Structure formats: C-alpha cells, structure tokens
C-alpha cells in the first residue's frame, strides 16, 4: 500500500502532479512498512467478501440470478486485475515474472517444440498415404474429403515449418525488428488453404446429392477402411494432446489441425459406414458437415490473426497492468502522459510517454527511460517498448485531465469519488477508475 500523504489534499491546482507524482511527500520510505512511500502496492488491497441476502420468493430469485451474473463477472475482472498487479509486484522485486523459465528450460522447450513440429509432419505424410488407400478402397466422398484434408496438411505443415525455420535465423539488416510477423502470416496462409478446401468439398458433396450417386458395398474393403481410419484418428488424437502442451502459436496451430482431423476422420468414418449399410445420402451429408466445419473453424483463425497484424489495442486490464508497472518504476516520474499497447504480430508493441523533473540531468533521465524500456520488454507479452521522456505534458488528454481536476476541486463529493481520501484508496474500484482515467 502506498501512503501518499497523511493529510487531505492541498489547495494546489496541479492535481495531476499530486495524483501521479511518485514523490508527493518528502519521504522515500514508509515508516510503517519499510517500503518506498512513492510506490503503489497491492499487498494490502483485498476484494470485499460477497454477501448472500436471506430472502425467498420466485421474483427475488429471478432478479438475484441476473444480478449475481453481473456481480460474478465484475469480481472475475477485479480478481484478474489484482492478479496482474501482484505479478508486477513480484516482477519488480525479483526481476522475473512468477513461473518464468530459465535459459536451459527455454532451450529444452524449443527442442520439444521442434520435435512436435517434425513429428506432426512425418505423421501427416504417413497418414496421408494410408488414407489414400482407404479412399481408393471405399470410394466414400467423406473419406476422400478427409484425405484431401491430409494432403493440405502436408502443404500447410511445410508453410508452418518454413515460417518457424525463418524466425530462428534473424537478419538485423533486412529485418531490423525481427521476423515475428512471419508466424501469424504463415498461420493466415495455412488457414486460408484449409478454408478453400472446405469450399471445394462443399461443392462436390452438393453434386453427389444432385446426381444421387450410391456407394457400392464390399465387406473386405469396408474392414480395411475402418481399420485405417480408426488408426489415423488415434494417432491424430495423441499428437493433438502432445502439441497442446506448448504455447508456441505454430505448435498450437498444429494442435488445432490435429483436433480438426480427429473430428473430420470420425465424421467421415461414421458417415461412410452408415451410407453403405443404411442410406446413401448420409455420405455427402457428412462431407458437407466436414466442409462447413472446415470453413468456419479456419475462417475464425484467419480473422484472429489478421486482427493481430493490423495493430489492435491491448485490453484495458493489460494497459492498467502496464501503467501500474510504470508508476512504480521510479520516484522521479511526475506524470504518465501516454500508455499504448498494440499488436504487430503475436506480441505487443508498447509506447509510453513519461514526464520527469525539468532540472534533472540528461544522464539521469536517460537511465530512467532506458531501464523502463528494458523492464517492459522483459514482459512475455511485449516484443518492443518505446519510452519517450519529456519535462512537461503536451497532449490534449493531459490538458483535459487538468481541467477535470479543477472542476473536481470545486466539488468535494466528486473529488472524494475519484481521489484518494487521506492519501490512499479505500477500494479496488477506485484504483480501476484511476487507471481508466490515466489510460
């Protein structure tokens, strides 16, 4: 907990300076806790206990359900916010985030990820050959659709392998900010190919329904087809479980592809068997289901990765987490003028504008800004951080904030709702509102 001052706010018009000033008092260390008095600490902030009113009745029960849903969502957001602040506190004290991997562990993880990629590619090749044989034997449209999916798995696997291999070979002259953008671009190409496959299967299944093509029944060929498709499904399921252990986006794309294969193989096998033994139209219907699932699933993947490439902003909770870290970085930071985080690939680019004392020497200001950059870039979600240091606020947002503080000064009730009484916040809700104003 931060103790800004032990008396009510002064009559100074520079409320922003008091509000964001790490050195609002002349003390550097709190005598009660031994912690820097200019830092905002979350150790003593606790969410209030949830209460359950003892009322009965259908009307109350119906209203309580709706209210409880909103309250639960509110507390989930608050708990997530507090958890993020505690991570920042640990990061400031220890220099690493909780659960961070050592260098040897990161190397081992990279080796395991390469094993997952190579195993997936080899399995896709072997299973594709097996499914080609099953397609020839069964002549089922659903099985053929699953086989074409495996063919595109090989092509898509090559795309993902190429992007992963390219990212491991940096070239600071041709790619000065790295090759991290290759990862989402490769996934977009991968997903686009899969969605195109789904559209082609959809057309072919529609043609089968129109011409009323009925499959031929051969018990021996049917046994071979069932055995191959069951084996393929089991292998794909094992690979899916293994690849899901990793957070690497490319490996997780393989995991998603393996899950897709498990579903399509199961549908293809079931519809092929039912079409032979019951109704012929079940086979093209199964192929249509596979096609629709392919298009919707990979269409969502394309949209998600396109959003990550066009510079979408980080969620408010993450911006609040960054602001909390910046606030506690150094006591001479007078203002936090701007905090931006946006995606250019899988990770965030962060832009920060801070204000330092006008009479501070250049080397001190440079060290504060540079160490803040390094600290931000150590966060796992951040790829690059840019810190701009100035001696005064320039943005219109800062002027609007100052105007609002002057208005609040004339209205004690509004001031009490936003500012810290007795130099501190009573509830986490005040903290959330403060960060919304800052960001």
C-alpha positions as CSV (number, residue, x, y, z in Angstrom):
1,X,0.0,0.0,0.0
2,X,1.2,3.5,-0.8
3,X,1.0,6.3,1.6
4,X,0.9,9.5,-0.4
5,X,0.4,11.9,2.4
6,X,-1.2,11.8,5.8
7,X,-3.4,14.8,5.4
8,X,-6.1,15.8,2.9
9,X,-5.2,17.2,-0.5
10,X,-3.6,20.6,-0.7
11,X,-5.1,23.6,-2.4
12,X,-2.6,23.2,-5.3
13,X,-4.2,23.4,-8.7
14,X,-1.7,20.8,-10.0
15,X,-3.8,17.8,-9.1
16,X,-2.2,15.7,-11.8
17,X,1.2,16.2,-10.2
18,X,-0.1,15.1,-6.8
19,X,-2.1,12.3,-8.5
20,X,0.7,10.7,-10.4
21,X,3.7,12.1,-8.6
22,X,5.8,9.3,-7.0
23,X,7.4,12.0,-4.7
24,X,4.3,13.6,-3.4
25,X,5.9,13.6,0.0
26,X,9.4,14.3,1.1
27,X,9.8,10.7,2.4
28,X,11.2,7.9,0.4
29,X,10.4,5.0,2.8
30,X,7.2,4.4,4.7
31,X,8.0,4.0,8.4
32,X,5.2,1.5,8.9
33,X,6.1,-1.0,6.2
34,X,9.6,-0.2,5.2
35,X,8.6,0.1,1.6
36,X,9.1,3.1,-0.7
37,X,6.4,5.6,0.1
38,X,6.1,6.7,-3.5
39,X,5.2,3.2,-4.8
40,X,1.6,2.0,-5.1
41,X,1.4,-1.5,-3.6
42,X,-1.3,-4.1,-3.9
43,X,-0.3,-6.2,-0.9
44,X,-3.0,-4.8,1.4
45,X,-5.8,-4.5,-1.1
46,X,-8.5,-7.1,-0.7
47,X,-11.7,-7.6,-2.5
48,X,-14.8,-7.3,-0.2
49,X,-16.5,-10.5,0.8
50,X,-19.5,-11.5,-1.2
51,X,-22.8,-11.4,0.7
52,X,-25.9,-13.5,0.2
53,X,-29.1,-12.0,1.3
54,X,-31.6,-14.2,3.1
55,X,-34.7,-13.6,1.1
56,X,-37.0,-16.0,-0.6
57,X,-39.6,-15.9,-3.4
58,X,-39.6,-16.5,-7.1
59,X,-39.4,-12.9,-8.1
60,X,-36.4,-12.3,-5.8
61,X,-34.8,-15.5,-7.1
62,X,-35.2,-14.4,-10.8
63,X,-33.7,-10.9,-10.1
64,X,-31.0,-12.4,-8.0
65,X,-29.8,-14.6,-10.8
66,X,-29.4,-11.7,-13.2
67,X,-27.7,-9.6,-10.6
68,X,-25.5,-12.4,-9.4
69,X,-24.3,-13.0,-13.0
70,X,-23.2,-9.3,-13.3
71,X,-21.6,-9.4,-9.9
72,X,-19.7,-12.6,-10.7
73,X,-18.4,-11.1,-13.9
74,X,-17.4,-7.9,-12.1
75,X,-15.5,-9.9,-9.4
76,X,-13.8,-12.0,-12.1
77,X,-12.5,-8.9,-13.7
78,X,-11.3,-7.5,-10.4
79,X,-9.6,-10.7,-9.4
80,X,-7.8,-10.8,-12.8
81,X,-6.8,-7.2,-12.3
82,X,-5.4,-7.9,-8.8
83,X,-3.6,-11.0,-10.1
84,X,-1.9,-8.9,-12.8
85,X,-0.8,-6.3,-10.2
86,X,0.6,-9.0,-8.0
87,X,2.6,-10.3,-10.9
88,X,4.0,-6.9,-11.5
89,X,5.0,-6.6,-7.8
90,X,6.9,-9.9,-8.0
91,X,8.5,-8.8,-11.2
92,X,9.7,-5.5,-9.6
93,X,11.1,-7.3,-6.6
94,X,12.6,-10.4,-8.2
95,X,13.3,-9.2,-11.7
96,X,11.4,-12.1,-13.2
97,X,7.7,-13.0,-13.5
98,X,6.3,-15.9,-11.5
99,X,6.7,-19.1,-13.4
100,X,9.3,-17.7,-15.8
101,X,11.6,-20.3,-17.4
102,X,15.4,-20.4,-17.0
103,X,17.6,-20.3,-20.1
104,X,18.2,-24.0,-20.1
105,X,14.5,-24.6,-19.7
106,X,13.7,-22.3,-22.6
107,X,16.2,-24.2,-24.8
108,X,14.7,-27.5,-23.8
109,X,11.2,-26.1,-24.6
110,X,12.4,-25.0,-28.0
111,X,13.8,-28.5,-28.7
112,X,10.5,-30.1,-27.6
113,X,8.6,-27.7,-29.9
114,X,10.7,-28.7,-32.9
115,X,10.1,-32.4,-32.0
116,X,6.3,-31.7,-32.0
117,X,6.6,-30.0,-35.5
118,X,8.7,-32.7,-37.0
119,X,6.6,-35.5,-35.6
120,X,3.4,-33.8,-36.9
121,X,4.9,-33.5,-40.4
122,X,6.1,-37.2,-40.5
123,X,2.7,-38.3,-39.2
124,X,0.9,-36.3,-41.8
125,X,2.9,-37.9,-44.6
126,X,2.4,-41.5,-43.4
127,X,-1.3,-41.0,-42.6
128,X,-1.9,-39.3,-45.9
129,X,-0.6,-42.4,-47.7
130,X,-2.8,-44.6,-45.6
131,X,-5.9,-42.5,-46.2
132,X,-5.3,-42.6,-50.0
133,X,-5.5,-46.3,-49.8
134,X,-8.7,-46.1,-47.7
135,X,-10.2,-43.7,-50.2
136,X,-9.5,-46.0,-53.2
137,X,-11.0,-48.9,-51.4
138,X,-14.1,-47.2,-50.1
139,X,-14.8,-44.6,-52.7
140,X,-16.6,-42.6,-50.0
141,X,-16.8,-38.9,-50.5
142,X,-16.5,-38.2,-46.8
143,X,-13.3,-40.3,-46.7
144,X,-12.0,-38.6,-49.8
145,X,-12.7,-35.2,-48.2
146,X,-10.7,-36.3,-45.2
147,X,-7.8,-37.5,-47.5
148,X,-7.7,-34.1,-49.3
149,X,-7.5,-32.6,-45.8
150,X,-4.4,-34.7,-45.1
151,X,-2.9,-33.5,-48.4
152,X,-3.3,-29.9,-47.4
153,X,-1.9,-30.8,-44.0
154,X,1.3,-31.6,-45.8
155,X,1.3,-28.3,-47.7
156,X,0.3,-26.3,-44.6
157,X,2.9,-28.1,-42.5
158,X,5.5,-27.1,-44.9
159,X,4.3,-23.5,-44.6
160,X,4.5,-23.5,-40.8
161,X,7.8,-25.3,-40.8
162,X,9.2,-22.6,-43.2
163,X,8.0,-19.8,-41.0
164,X,9.3,-21.4,-37.8
165,X,12.7,-22.0,-39.5
166,X,12.9,-18.5,-40.9
167,X,12.2,-17.0,-37.5
168,X,15.2,-18.8,-36.0
169,X,17.5,-17.1,-38.4
170,X,17.5,-13.3,-37.6
171,X,18.8,-10.8,-40.1
172,X,19.1,-7.4,-38.4
173,X,19.9,-5.6,-41.7
174,X,17.0,-6.8,-43.8
175,X,14.6,-7.3,-40.8
176,X,15.6,-4.8,-38.2
177,X,12.6,-5.5,-35.9
178,X,12.8,-9.3,-36.3
179,X,10.7,-11.9,-38.2
180,X,8.0,-12.4,-35.6
181,X,5.3,-11.3,-38.1
182,X,6.1,-14.4,-40.2
183,X,4.3,-16.5,-37.6
184,X,0.8,-15.0,-38.0
185,X,1.3,-14.6,-41.7
186,X,2.1,-18.3,-42.0
187,X,-1.0,-19.2,-40.0
188,X,-3.2,-17.0,-42.2
189,X,-1.9,-18.8,-45.3
190,X,-2.4,-22.1,-43.6
191,X,-6.0,-21.2,-42.6
192,X,-6.8,-19.8,-46.0
193,X,-5.8,-23.0,-47.7
194,X,-7.9,-25.1,-45.3
195,X,-10.9,-22.9,-45.8
196,X,-10.6,-23.2,-49.6
197,X,-10.5,-27.0,-49.2
198,X,-13.8,-26.8,-47.3
199,X,-15.4,-24.9,-50.1
200,X,-14.3,-27.4,-52.7
201,X,-15.7,-30.3,-50.6
202,X,-19.0,-28.5,-50.2
203,X,-19.4,-28.2,-54.0
204,X,-18.5,-31.8,-54.5
205,X,-20.9,-33.0,-51.9
206,X,-23.7,-30.9,-53.4
207,X,-23.0,-32.5,-56.8
208,X,-23.2,-36.0,-55.2
209,X,-26.6,-35.2,-53.8
210,X,-27.9,-33.9,-57.1
211,X,-26.8,-37.0,-59.2
212,X,-27.8,-39.4,-56.4
213,X,-24.6,-41.4,-56.5
214,X,-24.9,-44.5,-54.3
215,X,-21.8,-46.3,-52.9
216,X,-21.0,-49.9,-53.6
217,X,-20.8,-52.4,-50.7
218,X,-17.7,-54.6,-50.2
219,X,-17.2,-56.1,-46.7
220,X,-13.5,-56.7,-47.2
221,X,-12.8,-53.2,-48.4
222,X,-15.0,-51.8,-45.6
223,X,-12.9,-53.6,-42.9
224,X,-9.7,-52.1,-44.4
225,X,-11.2,-48.6,-44.5
226,X,-12.5,-48.8,-40.9
227,X,-9.1,-50.1,-39.6
228,X,-7.2,-47.3,-41.4
229,X,-9.5,-44.5,-40.4
230,X,-9.6,-45.6,-36.7
231,X,-5.8,-45.8,-36.6
232,X,-5.4,-42.4,-38.2
233,X,-7.9,-40.9,-35.7
234,X,-6.0,-42.4,-32.7
235,X,-2.6,-41.1,-33.9
236,X,-4.0,-37.7,-34.6
237,X,-5.6,-37.6,-31.1
238,X,-2.2,-38.4,-29.5
239,X,-0.5,-35.7,-31.5
240,X,-3.2,-33.2,-30.5
241,X,-2.7,-33.9,-26.8
242,X,1.1,-33.5,-27.2
243,X,1.1,-30.3,-29.2
244,X,-1.4,-28.7,-26.8
245,X,1.3,-28.7,-24.1
246,X,3.1,-25.8,-25.8
247,X,2.2,-22.1,-26.0
248,X,4.0,-21.5,-29.3
249,X,1.5,-20.3,-31.8
250,X,2.8,-22.5,-34.6
251,X,2.7,-25.7,-32.5
252,X,-0.8,-24.8,-31.3
253,X,-1.8,-24.4,-34.9
254,X,-0.7,-28.0,-35.4
255,X,-2.7,-29.0,-32.3
256,X,-5.8,-27.3,-33.8
257,X,-5.2,-29.1,-37.1
258,X,-4.9,-32.4,-35.3
259,X,-8.2,-31.8,-33.4
260,X,-9.8,-30.9,-36.7
261,X,-8.6,-34.2,-38.2
262,X,-9.9,-36.2,-35.2
263,X,-13.4,-34.6,-35.8
264,X,-13.3,-35.0,-39.6
265,X,-12.0,-38.5,-39.5
266,X,-14.7,-39.5,-37.0
267,X,-17.4,-37.9,-39.1
268,X,-16.0,-39.4,-42.3
269,X,-15.8,-42.9,-40.9
270,X,-19.3,-42.8,-39.4
271,X,-21.0,-41.4,-42.4
272,X,-19.2,-43.8,-44.8
273,X,-20.2,-46.9,-42.8
274,X,-23.8,-45.6,-42.4
275,X,-24.1,-44.8,-46.1
276,X,-23.1,-48.3,-47.1
277,X,-25.4,-50.0,-44.6
278,X,-28.4,-47.6,-44.4
279,X,-29.0,-44.5,-46.5
280,X,-26.7,-43.4,-49.4
281,X,-27.3,-39.7,-48.8
282,X,-25.6,-39.8,-45.4
283,X,-22.1,-39.8,-47.1
284,X,-22.5,-36.5,-48.9
285,X,-24.2,-35.0,-45.9
286,X,-21.2,-36.0,-43.8
287,X,-18.9,-34.4,-46.3
288,X,-21.0,-31.2,-46.2
289,X,-20.7,-31.2,-42.4
290,X,-16.9,-31.5,-42.7
291,X,-16.8,-28.7,-45.2
292,X,-18.8,-26.3,-43.1
293,X,-16.7,-27.1,-40.0
294,X,-13.5,-26.5,-42.0
295,X,-14.7,-23.2,-43.4
296,X,-16.0,-21.8,-40.1
297,X,-13.1,-23.1,-38.0
298,X,-10.3,-21.8,-40.1
299,X,-12.2,-18.7,-41.1
300,X,-12.1,-17.7,-37.4
301,X,-8.4,-18.4,-37.3
302,X,-7.8,-16.0,-40.3
303,X,-9.8,-13.2,-38.6
304,X,-8.0,-13.6,-35.3
305,X,-4.5,-13.4,-36.9
306,X,-5.5,-10.6,-39.2
307,X,-6.6,-8.6,-36.2
308,X,-3.2,-9.2,-34.6
309,X,-1.4,-7.9,-37.7
310,X,-3.3,-4.6,-38.0
311,X,-2.4,-3.1,-34.7
312,X,-5.3,-3.8,-32.4
313,X,-5.0,-2.3,-28.9
314,X,-4.4,-4.4,-25.8
315,X,-7.3,-4.9,-23.4
316,X,-7.9,-2.3,-20.6
317,X,-6.7,-4.7,-17.9
318,X,-3.3,-5.1,-19.6
319,X,-3.0,-1.4,-20.0
320,X,-3.7,-0.9,-16.3
321,X,-1.0,-3.5,-15.6
322,X,1.5,-1.6,-17.7
323,X,0.5,1.7,-16.0
324,X,1.0,0.1,-12.6
325,X,4.5,-1.1,-13.5
326,X,5.4,2.3,-15.0
327,X,4.1,4.1,-11.9
328,X,6.3,2.1,-9.6
329,X,9.4,2.2,-11.8
330,X,11.0,5.4,-10.3
331,X,10.0,8.0,-7.8
332,X,11.0,10.9,-10.1
333,X,8.3,10.1,-12.7
334,X,6.0,13.1,-12.3
335,X,3.4,12.2,-14.9
336,X,2.3,9.3,-17.0
337,X,1.1,11.0,-20.1
338,X,0.5,8.1,-22.5
339,X,0.4,4.3,-22.3
340,X,-0.3,2.4,-25.6
341,X,0.0,-1.3,-26.3
342,X,-1.0,-2.7,-29.7
343,X,-0.3,-5.9,-31.6
344,X,2.1,-6.1,-34.6
345,X,2.1,-9.9,-34.7
346,X,1.6,-12.2,-31.8
347,X,3.0,-9.8,-29.2
348,X,2.6,-6.2,-28.2
349,X,4.4,-3.0,-29.1
350,X,4.3,-0.6,-26.2
351,X,4.6,3.2,-26.3
352,X,5.0,5.2,-23.1
353,X,5.3,8.9,-22.6
354,X,6.5,10.0,-19.1
355,X,7.3,13.4,-17.6
356,X,10.4,13.9,-15.4
357,X,11.6,17.0,-13.5
358,X,12.7,19.8,-15.7
359,X,16.0,20.3,-13.8
360,X,17.0,16.6,-14.0
361,X,20.3,15.9,-15.7
362,X,20.4,14.2,-19.1
363,X,22.1,11.0,-17.9
364,X,19.6,10.5,-15.1
365,X,16.6,11.0,-17.4
366,X,18.2,8.7,-20.0
367,X,18.8,5.9,-17.4
368,X,15.2,6.1,-16.1
369,X,13.8,5.8,-19.6
370,X,16.2,3.1,-20.8
371,X,15.7,0.9,-17.7
372,X,11.9,1.3,-18.1
373,X,12.2,0.1,-21.7
374,X,14.2,-2.9,-20.6
375,X,11.8,-3.7,-17.9
376,X,8.8,-3.5,-20.2
377,X,10.5,-5.7,-22.8
378,X,11.1,-8.4,-20.2
379,X,7.3,-9.0,-20.0
380,X,6.4,-12.1,-22.0
381,X,3.6,-10.3,-24.0
382,X,5.8,-7.4,-25.1
383,X,8.1,-7.6,-28.1
384,X,9.2,-4.0,-28.3
385,X,8.9,-1.0,-25.9
386,X,9.5,2.7,-26.7
387,X,9.7,5.2,-23.8
388,X,9.5,8.9,-24.6
389,X,10.9,11.2,-21.8
390,X,9.8,14.9,-21.6
391,X,9.8,17.6,-18.9
392,X,6.1,18.7,-19.4
393,X,2.8,17.4,-20.7
394,X,1.9,18.2,-24.3
395,X,-1.1,16.0,-25.1
396,X,-4.7,17.3,-25.1
397,X,-5.6,14.5,-22.8
398,X,-3.3,16.0,-20.2
399,X,-5.0,19.4,-20.5
400,X,-8.4,17.7,-20.3
401,X,-7.3,15.9,-17.2
402,X,-6.1,19.1,-15.6
403,X,-9.4,20.8,-16.4
404,X,-11.3,18.0,-14.9
405,X,-9.2,18.2,-11.7
406,X,-10.0,21.9,-11.5
407,X,-13.7,21.1,-11.7
408,X,-13.4,18.4,-9.1
409,X,-11.6,20.8,-6.8
410,X,-14.8,22.8,-6.7
411,X,-17.0,19.8,-6.0
412,X,-15.8,17.9,-2.9
413,X,-18.2,15.0,-3.5
414,X,-16.9,14.3,-6.9
415,X,-13.3,14.7,-5.7
416,X,-13.9,12.1,-3.0
417,X,-15.3,9.7,-5.5
418,X,-12.1,9.8,-7.7
419,X,-9.2,10.9,-5.5
420,X,-7.6,9.1,-2.6
421,X,-9.0,10.2,0.8
422,X,-6.2,10.7,3.3
423,X,-3.7,9.9,0.6
424,X,-4.8,6.4,-0.2
425,X,-7.6,4.4,-1.9
426,X,-10.2,2.6,0.1
427,X,-11.3,0.2,-2.5
428,X,-10.0,-1.5,-5.6
429,X,-12.9,0.1,-7.6
430,X,-11.2,3.5,-7.1
431,X,-8.0,2.0,-8.4
432,X,-9.7,0.7,-11.5
433,X,-11.3,4.2,-12.2
434,X,-7.9,5.8,-11.7
435,X,-6.3,3.6,-14.3
436,X,-9.2,4.2,-16.7
437,X,-8.5,8.0,-16.4
438,X,-4.8,7.6,-16.9
439,X,-5.0,5.3,-19.9
